[in-house]
Amino acid sequence: MKDLMVKIIRMKNITTAIIPVAGLGTRLLPLTKSVPKELLPVYDKPVIQYIVDEVVQAGIKKIIFVISAEKESIRDYFLPNEKLNKMLAERQKSDILSVLQTVETAAEFQFVFQSHPYGDGHALQQALPFVPEGESVVVLFGDDLVDNPGGQNAVEQLMEQYEKQASPVLLLQEVPLADTVRYGIVDWEDAQNRKIKQLVEKPIPAEAPSNLAVIGKYILTADVLQALANATVTDGELRLADILSEYLSNKKDVFGVPVRGVRFDTGQIKGLVEASHHFFVQGN
């Protein structure tokens, strides 16, 4: 009964997503010199809109963006522009106005700043004071788009697994062995139950425990968030992967979900173009 009560406490509904978007996007220069990579177009809307859409479709209504001073245009995209909306109304462009208002009212948006580029863990720390106490959160980084036509989106896939164990969940995809140096790589303890044994950050192929890569979408439980809150920047960086590796080393459960659907890395030109073509075909 005690174990059941603990699980019930940990299974509080997830109401919040954190989207860290403070990075510089250097892989896409010169495109990102003056435009955040998250606002680059994929077919008919910016990259970040696809990520927000999957959060909202999964039933989450509060989204915390972690931005930098150079990324304030992301805030401008999601918050109402009263002057523009008034002009569209006066010119009877109701179809365009409706699209903008749908974006602006899709969720409760909150924006916090990361003042220094001290890593993804440090970015997440900036959002923690605004997460409801004791809750788990969805964390989505701004590069990875997943499309699963007719099935669950990426966030729903994570939540389905989370509802079984109320433990941290990572979204996974097999990658070529030569690409392990670009990802956190996991190894199964129990593949049937999707339980992870270890997480190794960006190993060379010869040292990679597998080719199962973490692809930037997570559910983090309250105890992981507490460990993150207590962590400090070391050598100019605080990484989420290190927090999760330590969590695993303490024999705590972490689960993985092999992604269903097609995934695009929009942090590089090839993925950006492929995503645009894919969603163009899907939309026509």
C-alpha atoms as a printed R data frame, in Angstrom:
    type eleno elety resid chain resno       x      y       z
1   ATOM     1    CA   MET     A     1   0.000  0.000   0.000
2   ATOM     2    CA   LYS     A     2   2.847  2.383   0.854
3   ATOM     3    CA   ASP     A     3   4.471  1.790  -2.559
4   ATOM     4    CA   LEU     A     4   1.124  2.439  -4.223
5   ATOM     5    CA   MET     A     5   0.726  5.728  -2.361
6   ATOM     6    CA   VAL     A     6   4.224  6.826  -3.392
7   ATOM     7    CA   LYS     A     7   3.395  6.084  -7.012
8   ATOM     8    CA   ILE     A     8   0.122  7.999  -6.786
9   ATOM     9    CA   ILE     A     9   1.953 11.013  -5.365
10  ATOM    10    CA   ARG     A    10   4.528 10.885  -8.167
11  ATOM    11    CA   MET     A    11   1.775 10.471 -10.771
12  ATOM    12    CA   LYS     A    12   0.382 13.971 -10.391
13  ATOM    13    CA   ASN     A    13  -0.748 15.245 -13.766
14  ATOM    14    CA   ILE     A    14   1.958 16.877 -15.853
15  ATOM    15    CA   THR     A    15   0.866 20.448 -16.477
16  ATOM    16    CA   THR     A    16   4.115 22.095 -17.578
17  ATOM    17    CA   ALA     A    17   6.615 21.822 -20.418
18  ATOM    18    CA   ILE     A    18  10.030 23.479 -20.542
19  ATOM    19    CA   ILE     A    19  11.510 24.382 -23.923
20  ATOM    20    CA   PRO     A    20  15.117 25.625 -23.715
21  ATOM    21    CA   VAL     A    21  15.882 27.760 -26.784
22  ATOM    22    CA   ALA     A    22  18.780 29.943 -25.632
23  ATOM    23    CA   GLY     A    23  21.445 28.276 -27.803
24  ATOM    24    CA   LEU     A    24  23.205 30.168 -30.577
25  ATOM    25    CA   GLY     A    25  22.438 27.793 -33.458
26  ATOM    26    CA   THR     A    26  25.952 27.974 -34.891
27  ATOM    27    CA   ARG     A    27  25.439 24.874 -37.068
28  ATOM    28    CA   LEU     A    28  23.037 26.906 -39.207
29  ATOM    29    CA   LEU     A    29  25.093 30.061 -39.686
30  ATOM    30    CA   PRO     A    30  24.721 32.370 -41.572
31  ATOM    31    CA   LEU     A    31  20.951 31.640 -41.494
32  ATOM    32    CA   THR     A    32  20.869 32.108 -37.734
33  ATOM    33    CA   LYS     A    33  22.990 35.243 -37.512
34  ATOM    34    CA   SER     A    34  19.892 37.419 -37.058
35  ATOM    35    CA   VAL     A    35  17.038 34.878 -36.895
36  ATOM    36    CA   PRO     A    36  16.767 32.247 -34.127
37  ATOM    37    CA   LYS     A    37  16.987 28.740 -35.548
38  ATOM    38    CA   GLU     A    38  13.679 27.942 -33.837
39  ATOM    39    CA   LEU     A    39  11.940 30.547 -36.013
40  ATOM    40    CA   LEU     A    40  13.274 29.216 -39.304
41  ATOM    41    CA   PRO     A    41  10.402 27.989 -41.493
42  ATOM    42    CA   VAL     A    42   9.485 24.361 -41.957
43  ATOM    43    CA   TYR     A    43   6.879 24.399 -44.720
44  ATOM    44    CA   ASP     A    44   4.230 26.841 -43.438
45  ATOM    45    CA   LYS     A    45   5.276 27.579 -39.844
46  ATOM    46    CA   PRO     A    46   8.446 27.931 -37.779
47  ATOM    47    CA   VAL     A    47  10.205 24.983 -36.161
48  ATOM    48    CA   ILE     A    48   9.181 26.028 -32.649
49  ATOM    49    CA   GLN     A    49   5.484 26.005 -33.564
50  ATOM    50    CA   TYR     A    50   5.588 22.273 -34.321
51  ATOM    51    CA   ILE     A    51   7.076 21.635 -30.883
52  ATOM    52    CA   VAL     A    52   4.470 23.776 -29.140
53  ATOM    53    CA   ASP     A    53   1.700 22.058 -31.109
54  ATOM    54    CA   GLU     A    54   2.720 18.599 -29.889
55  ATOM    55    CA   VAL     A    55   2.814 19.857 -26.288
56  ATOM    56    CA   VAL     A    56  -0.672 21.349 -26.555
57  ATOM    57    CA   GLN     A    57  -2.061 18.276 -28.338
58  ATOM    58    CA   ALA     A    58  -0.825 16.179 -25.401
59  ATOM    59    CA   GLY     A    59  -2.961 18.272 -23.042
60  ATOM    60    CA   ILE     A    60  -0.247 20.455 -21.483
61  ATOM    61    CA   LYS     A    61  -1.245 24.089 -21.150
62  ATOM    62    CA   LYS     A    62   1.763 25.806 -19.532
63  ATOM    63    CA   ILE     A    63   4.975 26.247 -21.501
64  ATOM    64    CA   ILE     A    64   8.138 27.817 -20.104
65  ATOM    65    CA   PHE     A    65  10.641 28.995 -22.701
66  ATOM    66    CA   VAL     A    66  14.238 29.523 -21.623
67  ATOM    67    CA   ILE     A    67  15.609 32.207 -23.931
68  ATOM    68    CA   SER     A    68  18.646 34.467 -24.195
69  ATOM    69    CA   ALA     A    69  18.716 38.187 -24.895
70  ATOM    70    CA   GLU     A    70  19.392 37.340 -28.544
71  ATOM    71    CA   LYS     A    71  16.239 35.206 -28.746
72  ATOM    72    CA   GLU     A    72  13.569 37.708 -27.683
73  ATOM    73    CA   SER     A    73  11.946 37.389 -31.110
74  ATOM    74    CA   ILE     A    74  10.683 33.978 -29.950
75  ATOM    75    CA   ARG     A    75   8.743 35.776 -27.230
76  ATOM    76    CA   ASP     A    76   7.463 38.248 -29.812
77  ATOM    77    CA   TYR     A    77   6.202 35.357 -31.939
78  ATOM    78    CA   PHE     A    78   4.012 33.879 -29.205
79  ATOM    79    CA   LEU     A    79   2.753 37.021 -27.457
80  ATOM    80    CA   PRO     A    80  -0.007 39.206 -28.960
81  ATOM    81    CA   ASN     A    81   0.982 42.126 -31.161
82  ATOM    82    CA   GLU     A    82  -1.976 44.412 -30.522
83  ATOM    83    CA   LYS     A    83  -1.016 46.881 -33.251
84  ATOM    84    CA   LEU     A    84  -0.749 44.137 -35.866
85  ATOM    85    CA   ASN     A    85  -3.951 42.441 -34.722
86  ATOM    86    CA   LYS     A    86  -5.841 45.737 -34.869
87  ATOM    87    CA   MET     A    87  -4.562 46.430 -38.384
88  ATOM    88    CA   LEU     A    88  -5.610 42.971 -39.581
89  ATOM    89    CA   ALA     A    89  -9.068 43.422 -38.061
90  ATOM    90    CA   GLU     A    90  -9.491 46.841 -39.692
91  ATOM    91    CA   ARG     A    91  -8.495 45.424 -43.065
92  ATOM    92    CA   GLN     A    92 -10.883 42.487 -42.570
93  ATOM    93    CA   LYS     A    93  -8.114 39.906 -42.819
94  ATOM    94    CA   SER     A    94  -9.918 37.661 -40.385
95  ATOM    95    CA   ASP     A    95  -8.336 34.437 -41.658
96  ATOM    96    CA   ILE     A    96  -4.801 35.625 -40.895
97  ATOM    97    CA   LEU     A    97  -5.890 37.182 -37.600
98  ATOM    98    CA   SER     A    98  -7.477 33.893 -36.556
99  ATOM    99    CA   VAL     A    99  -4.225 32.016 -37.220
100 ATOM   100    CA   LEU     A   100  -2.229 34.490 -35.116
101 ATOM   101    CA   GLN     A   101  -4.720 34.409 -32.251
102 ATOM   102    CA   THR     A   102  -4.725 30.609 -32.253
103 ATOM   103    CA   VAL     A   103  -0.947 30.689 -31.749
104 ATOM   104    CA   GLU     A   104  -1.150 33.380 -29.058
105 ATOM   105    CA   THR     A   105  -3.814 31.599 -26.999
106 ATOM   106    CA   ALA     A   106  -2.702 27.970 -27.439
107 ATOM   107    CA   ALA     A   107  -1.123 27.819 -23.974
108 ATOM   108    CA   GLU     A   108   0.033 29.887 -21.029
109 ATOM   109    CA   PHE     A   109   3.457 31.060 -22.178
110 ATOM   110    CA   GLN     A   110   6.193 32.104 -19.782
111 ATOM   111    CA   PHE     A   111   9.681 33.325 -20.684
112 ATOM   112    CA   VAL     A   112  12.786 33.178 -18.508
113 ATOM   113    CA   PHE     A   113  16.324 34.176 -19.401
114 ATOM   114    CA   GLN     A   114  19.584 32.259 -19.374
115 ATOM   115    CA   SER     A   115  22.166 35.009 -18.959
116 ATOM   116    CA   HIS     A   116  25.222 32.872 -19.768
117 ATOM   117    CA   PRO     A   117  25.626 29.824 -22.056
118 ATOM   118    CA   TYR     A   118  26.465 27.346 -19.310
119 ATOM   119    CA   GLY     A   119  24.822 24.300 -20.862
120 ATOM   120    CA   ASP     A   120  21.389 22.714 -21.099
121 ATOM   121    CA   GLY     A   121  21.261 21.839 -17.396
122 ATOM   122    CA   HIS     A   122  21.889 25.463 -16.469
123 ATOM   123    CA   ALA     A   123  19.164 26.544 -18.908
124 ATOM   124    CA   LEU     A   124  16.695 24.205 -17.215
125 ATOM   125    CA   GLN     A   125  17.668 25.543 -13.784
126 ATOM   126    CA   GLN     A   126  16.327 28.958 -14.791
127 ATOM   127    CA   ALA     A   127  12.844 27.487 -15.291
128 ATOM   128    CA   LEU     A   128  12.663 25.425 -12.095
129 ATOM   129    CA   PRO     A   129  11.251 28.179  -9.820
130 ATOM   130    CA   PHE     A   130   8.179 28.293 -12.067
131 ATOM   131    CA   VAL     A   131   7.432 24.554 -12.072
132 ATOM   132    CA   PRO     A   132   4.630 23.521  -9.668
133 ATOM   133    CA   GLU     A   133   6.151 21.878  -6.601
134 ATOM   134    CA   GLY     A   134   6.351 18.101  -6.759
135 ATOM   135    CA   GLU     A   135   5.367 17.854 -10.423
136 ATOM   136    CA   SER     A   136   7.127 16.118 -13.265
137 ATOM   137    CA   VAL     A   137   7.714 18.127 -16.436
138 ATOM   138    CA   VAL     A   138   8.108 17.550 -20.139
139 ATOM   139    CA   VAL     A   139  11.378 18.922 -21.537
140 ATOM   140    CA   LEU     A   140  11.759 19.499 -25.265
141 ATOM   141    CA   PHE     A   141  14.793 20.928 -26.996
142 ATOM   142    CA   GLY     A   142  14.308 23.032 -30.093
143 ATOM   143    CA   ASP     A   143  15.950 20.917 -32.814
144 ATOM   144    CA   ASP     A   144  14.009 17.673 -33.000
145 ATOM   145    CA   LEU     A   145  10.732 17.369 -34.885
146 ATOM   146    CA   VAL     A   146   8.813 14.093 -34.903
147 ATOM   147    CA   ASP     A   147   5.831 13.324 -37.109
148 ATOM   148    CA   ASN     A   148   3.768 10.191 -36.582
149 ATOM   149    CA   PRO     A   149   0.729 10.551 -38.869
150 ATOM   150    CA   GLY     A   150  -2.327  8.837 -37.453
151 ATOM   151    CA   GLY     A   151  -0.576  7.919 -34.202
152 ATOM   152    CA   GLN     A   152   0.626  9.448 -30.957
153 ATOM   153    CA   ASN     A   153   2.899 12.443 -31.178
154 ATOM   154    CA   ALA     A   154   6.274 12.399 -29.410
155 ATOM   155    CA   VAL     A   155   5.017 13.897 -26.142
156 ATOM   156    CA   GLU     A   156   2.099 11.466 -26.017
157 ATOM   157    CA   GLN     A   157   4.534  8.578 -26.518
158 ATOM   158    CA   LEU     A   158   6.580  9.769 -23.542
159 ATOM   159    CA   MET     A   159   3.483 10.220 -21.395
160 ATOM   160    CA   GLU     A   160   2.175  6.749 -22.204
161 ATOM   161    CA   GLN     A   161   5.386  5.250 -20.795
162 ATOM   162    CA   TYR     A   162   5.431  7.637 -17.824
163 ATOM   163    CA   GLU     A   163   1.938  6.574 -16.817
164 ATOM   164    CA   LYS     A   164   3.187  3.003 -16.353
165 ATOM   165    CA   GLN     A   165   6.059  3.678 -13.924
166 ATOM   166    CA   ALA     A   166   6.007  7.383 -12.943
167 ATOM   167    CA   SER     A   167   9.755  7.494 -13.600
168 ATOM   168    CA   PRO     A   168  11.892  9.653 -15.905
169 ATOM   169    CA   VAL     A   169  11.441  8.841 -19.600
170 ATOM   170    CA   LEU     A   170  13.744  9.585 -22.547
171 ATOM   171    CA   LEU     A   171  12.812  9.483 -26.237
172 ATOM   172    CA   LEU     A   172  15.231  7.304 -28.218
173 ATOM   173    CA   GLN     A   173  16.181  6.566 -31.806
174 ATOM   174    CA   GLU     A   174  18.721  4.249 -33.370
175 ATOM   175    CA   VAL     A   175  21.468  6.196 -35.150
176 ATOM   176    CA   PRO     A   176  24.429  5.118 -37.294
177 ATOM   177    CA   LEU     A   177  27.298  4.049 -35.056
178 ATOM   178    CA   ALA     A   178  29.481  6.774 -36.555
179 ATOM   179    CA   ASP     A   179  27.034  9.377 -35.190
180 ATOM   180    CA   THR     A   180  27.216  8.377 -31.521
181 ATOM   181    CA   VAL     A   181  29.659 11.254 -30.904
182 ATOM   182    CA   ARG     A   182  26.719 13.652 -31.428
183 ATOM   183    CA   TYR     A   183  24.312 12.167 -28.871
184 ATOM   184    CA   GLY     A   184  23.773 10.791 -25.429
185 ATOM   185    CA   ILE     A   185  23.744  7.003 -25.919
186 ATOM   186    CA   VAL     A   186  21.882  4.549 -23.686
187 ATOM   187    CA   ASP     A   187  22.116  0.851 -22.959
188 ATOM   188    CA   TRP     A   188  19.194 -1.311 -21.870
189 ATOM   189    CA   GLU     A   189  19.057 -3.055 -18.531
190 ATOM   190    CA   ASP     A   190  15.748 -4.615 -19.564
191 ATOM   191    CA   ALA     A   191  14.825 -3.972 -23.197
192 ATOM   192    CA   GLN     A   192  11.402 -5.612 -22.911
193 ATOM   193    CA   ASN     A   193  10.387 -3.257 -20.102
194 ATOM   194    CA   ARG     A   194  12.349 -0.355 -21.623
195 ATOM   195    CA   LYS     A   195  14.471  0.133 -18.522
196 ATOM   196    CA   ILE     A   196  17.777  1.936 -19.087
197 ATOM   197    CA   LYS     A   197  21.038  0.798 -17.475
198 ATOM   198    CA   GLN     A   198  23.373  3.648 -18.392
199 ATOM   199    CA   LEU     A   199  23.642  6.892 -20.336
200 ATOM   200    CA   VAL     A   200  26.959  7.883 -21.923
201 ATOM   201    CA   GLU     A   201  27.320 11.380 -23.337
202 ATOM   202    CA   LYS     A   202  28.702 11.565 -26.899
203 ATOM   203    CA   PRO     A   203  30.909  8.456 -26.876
204 ATOM   204    CA   ILE     A   204  33.199  7.577 -29.756
205 ATOM   205    CA   PRO     A   205  31.835  4.581 -31.702
206 ATOM   206    CA   ALA     A   206  34.323  2.158 -30.138
207 ATOM   207    CA   GLU     A   207  33.113  3.070 -26.644
208 ATOM   208    CA   ALA     A   208  29.393  3.455 -27.336
209 ATOM   209    CA   PRO     A   209  27.271  0.979 -25.342
210 ATOM   210    CA   SER     A   210  24.749  0.842 -28.212
211 ATOM   211    CA   ASN     A   211  23.461  3.002 -31.044
212 ATOM   212    CA   LEU     A   212  20.323  4.099 -29.167
213 ATOM   213    CA   ALA     A   213  20.459  7.887 -28.990
214 ATOM   214    CA   VAL     A   214  18.518 10.305 -26.804
215 ATOM   215    CA   ILE     A   215  16.814 12.755 -29.153
216 ATOM   216    CA   GLY     A   216  15.967 15.782 -27.081
217 ATOM   217    CA   LYS     A   217  12.563 14.946 -25.582
218 ATOM   218    CA   TYR     A   218  12.154 13.911 -21.941
219 ATOM   219    CA   ILE     A   219   9.882 13.593 -18.965
220 ATOM   220    CA   LEU     A   220  11.787 14.531 -15.812
221 ATOM   221    CA   THR     A   221  10.371 13.665 -12.407
222 ATOM   222    CA   ALA     A   222  10.454 15.907  -9.349
223 ATOM   223    CA   ASP     A   223  13.465 14.118  -7.855
224 ATOM   224    CA   VAL     A   224  15.477 14.671 -11.049
225 ATOM   225    CA   LEU     A   225  14.486 18.333 -10.978
226 ATOM   226    CA   GLN     A   226  15.626 18.550  -7.358
227 ATOM   227    CA   ALA     A   227  18.991 17.037  -8.267
228 ATOM   228    CA   LEU     A   228  19.247 19.546 -11.086
229 ATOM   229    CA   ALA     A   229  18.390 22.422  -8.748
230 ATOM   230    CA   ASN     A   230  21.164 21.339  -6.367
231 ATOM   231    CA   ALA     A   231  23.796 20.989  -9.102
232 ATOM   232    CA   THR     A   232  26.441 23.595  -9.875
233 ATOM   233    CA   VAL     A   233  28.194 24.666 -13.044
234 ATOM   234    CA   THR     A   234  31.568 22.916 -13.411
235 ATOM   235    CA   ASP     A   235  34.183 23.997 -15.957
236 ATOM   236    CA   GLY     A   236  31.685 26.400 -17.471
237 ATOM   237    CA   GLU     A   237  28.938 23.850 -18.081
238 ATOM   238    CA   LEU     A   238  26.081 21.996 -16.425
239 ATOM   239    CA   ARG     A   239  24.658 19.159 -18.508
240 ATOM   240    CA   LEU     A   240  21.362 17.346 -18.114
241 ATOM   241    CA   ALA     A   241  23.081 14.154 -19.292
242 ATOM   242    CA   ASP     A   242  25.390 14.251 -16.274
243 ATOM   243    CA   ILE     A   243  22.432 14.635 -13.902
244 ATOM   244    CA   LEU     A   244  20.698 11.650 -15.486
245 ATOM   245    CA   SER     A   245  23.879  9.551 -15.470
246 ATOM   246    CA   GLU     A   246  24.322 10.177 -11.749
247 ATOM   247    CA   TYR     A   247  20.633  9.397 -11.182
248 ATOM   248    CA   LEU     A   248  21.126  6.033 -12.909
249 ATOM   249    CA   SER     A   249  24.306  5.341 -10.937
250 ATOM   250    CA   ASN     A   250  22.213  5.650  -7.768
251 ATOM   251    CA   LYS     A   251  20.140  2.691  -9.010
252 ATOM   252    CA   LYS     A   252  17.074  4.782  -9.760
253 ATOM   253    CA   ASP     A   253  14.782  3.803 -12.621
254 ATOM   254    CA   VAL     A   254  14.878  5.596 -15.969
255 ATOM   255    CA   PHE     A   255  12.940  4.350 -18.984
256 ATOM   256    CA   GLY     A   256  13.309  4.870 -22.711
257 ATOM   257    CA   VAL     A   257  10.820  5.003 -25.559
258 ATOM   258    CA   PRO     A   258  11.992  4.148 -29.092
259 ATOM   259    CA   VAL     A   259  10.345  6.863 -31.148
260 ATOM   260    CA   ARG     A   260   7.464  5.973 -33.439
261 ATOM   261    CA   GLY     A   261   7.296  8.140 -36.538
262 ATOM   262    CA   VAL     A   262   9.825 10.052 -38.594
263 ATOM   263    CA   ARG     A   263  12.266 12.398 -36.871
264 ATOM   264    CA   PHE     A   264  14.120 15.404 -38.259
265 ATOM   265    CA   ASP     A   265  17.122 17.214 -36.800
266 ATOM   266    CA   THR     A   266  16.309 20.793 -37.794
267 ATOM   267    CA   GLY     A   267  19.513 22.022 -36.202
268 ATOM   268    CA   GLN     A   268  21.259 21.222 -39.470
269 ATOM   269    CA   ILE     A   269  20.423 22.234 -43.047
270 ATOM   270    CA   LYS     A   270  19.751 18.692 -44.272
271 ATOM   271    CA   GLY     A   271  17.177 18.047 -41.564
272 ATOM   272    CA   LEU     A   272  15.556 21.446 -42.044
273 ATOM   273    CA   VAL     A   273  15.085 20.857 -45.786
274 ATOM   274    CA   GLU     A   274  13.890 17.273 -45.295
275 ATOM   275    CA   ALA     A   275  11.360 18.397 -42.684
276 ATOM   276    CA   SER     A   276  10.006 21.115 -44.983
277 ATOM   277    CA   HIS     A   277   9.577 18.630 -47.817
278 ATOM   278    CA   HIS     A   278   7.922 16.084 -45.532
279 ATOM   279    CA   PHE     A   279   5.377 18.503 -44.088
280 ATOM   280    CA   PHE     A   280   4.715 19.999 -47.533
281 ATOM   281    CA   VAL     A   281   3.813 16.546 -48.835
282 ATOM   282    CA   GLN     A   282   1.703 15.847 -45.728
283 ATOM   283    CA   GLY     A   283  -0.155 19.139 -46.166
284 ATOM   284    CA   ASN     A   284  -0.961 18.792 -49.867
